[in-house]
Amino acid sequence: ARRWIYVPYDRLTDATGPLTEQPASQTGIVMMEALAKAHRRPYHKKKLALILASQRHFALKQARRGIKIIYEFTPGIFADGLEQATRHHRLSALTMMQPAEREMSLDVEEARVRGIPLQLVEDTTWCSTESDFDSVFAPTTKHFLMDRFYRRMRQKTGILMQPNGEPIGGKYSYDAENRRPYRGQPPVPERPRFHPDSITQEALHLVAREFPSHFGTLDGFDLPVTQAQADEAWSFALEHLLPHFGPFEDAMAHNEPDLFHSRLSALINISRLLPRRLIDDVARAAHSERIPLASAEGFIRQILGWREFMRHLHRRTDGYRQLPGQRNNSSSDDPYAGAEPSALNAHRPLPAAFWGRRSGLHCLDTVIDQVWREGWSHHITRLMVLSNLSTLLGVSPRALTDWFWIAYIDAYDWVVEPNVLGMSTFADNGLTATKPYVSGAAYIHRMSDYCGHCRYNPRKATGDASCPFTSLYWSFLDRNADNLSSNPRMSMPYVTLRKKPASELNELRKRAAQAIEELCHAQQASPQE
Ligand code: FAD
């Protein structure tokens, strides 16, 4: 008998899971395009095109392997498509890997309520299991430190470990060595681009037709959509980018928006590239000294550490609805509604600049332009420019999360919510981060070359020509003193703040209030006004 497997859009792999457990001739796959899901939020057009083109290529490849394919189209939700497939083809059982997304779990529940015979099996695309995380963090844990989990994963997997149980090189993390600004050397290599074939063109036309008002543009679509293309993108990253990954991990450059980042998150998150494979390849390259240890460790920590950690954190908090010691963080009965924690009481609207209105802040406008075009920007731009500014302005963490969710091609609830609500904005009151990630203009100036192109002066803190980041930083500390001044990691900036004369503090407050007014309350713009 044939075993039927439901393959959702984010599990496009035939290298692990139920698809590998029987011969192709005894395997059937159900796949689906459920338009109501894509309409739930105005997701970046390139994200939808990437998913649709990748799904279609995946289905064709599996058919060529001799697997039987049922490919459903529905204007409705997944449960509608699954109902269609199981009824029409009289399927008595359908296997599926445990969903990664909370939203997908809700969809599965809905399908089961309708009597669809879905059987969930372990999701083997992850490197860690639930018990790997839960054994490190007891149910009463109030602070989840990624480092503890990461050490455990290094020990469990033996990645970059010596036979005596010690980490190779004597330490687990090289983070402290990986903080160099980029000054043009070494040159950033040109990465491979993938011209859309006729299948991808069809997906692009569908998105253009069905989702014309969604965020972003389809112009210049060149993402890898087949397994062979994903493999090529990975080989390129391994050979040409990763050797320089570590030192410039925290840098930002006006003319080099990608630097040495792999740009593979969107492919990893739909399982085109399996995390364990990437980690093993990098560890091998480190052993044979093709990649310096600090770069290899930095990259491995992102995937074996941060990525897995975020997913478990999301599961443990039920998508930030249940934070230890807090009431339910969702104000709505709708189970799909996002959680709204805001430990710092931040409720301002997102600046119109996030929808394309020019702010005059060169760093912000440059990053937003890139996100509009590509649905991607690297980690430090997300953290130090977009999130930092939003936190300083007192923007609602939920509003910021929703924006990241629709604007980035790699965003799914399990990864975007912990990164924004936890890591970046302190909305979870320090569950994930030991302090809010905030900085004034000086740090942005040190780690980037944006300020040289900006009309604002990073060395001035007050007055019209001053960069608003600095006055916003001091007024953020001032405003949140009750919450933050007793945090040991914030003691230095609070000592400096308290030494400021009243007149200077007043000037800082005035400049910050002006920036908040201009950025958050000036009339909201339509996208790319
Ligand atoms: P690289 O710098 O090459 O890193 C390698 C890989 O490590 C990434 O591909 C990714 O799979 C993984 N990784 C690194 N950091 C993280 C992290 N913090 N959480 C999870 N995985 C990580 N990542 C997403 O995949 N989806 C998101 O929606 C997302 N939202 C974010 C929002 C904010 C505010 C911040 C600060 C970070 C967010 N990240 C998100 C994490 C990180 O910025 C991206 O994974 C990374 O920039 C993707 O680019 P890359 O593939 O070149 O990564």
Residues whose N, C-alpha, C, O or C-beta is under 5 A from the ligand:
A	BS01	FAD	H261 S262 R263 L264 S265 I268 F299 Q302 I303 W306 R307 M310 S377 H378 H379 R382 L383 S387 F404 D410 A411 Y412 V415 V416 N419 V420 S424
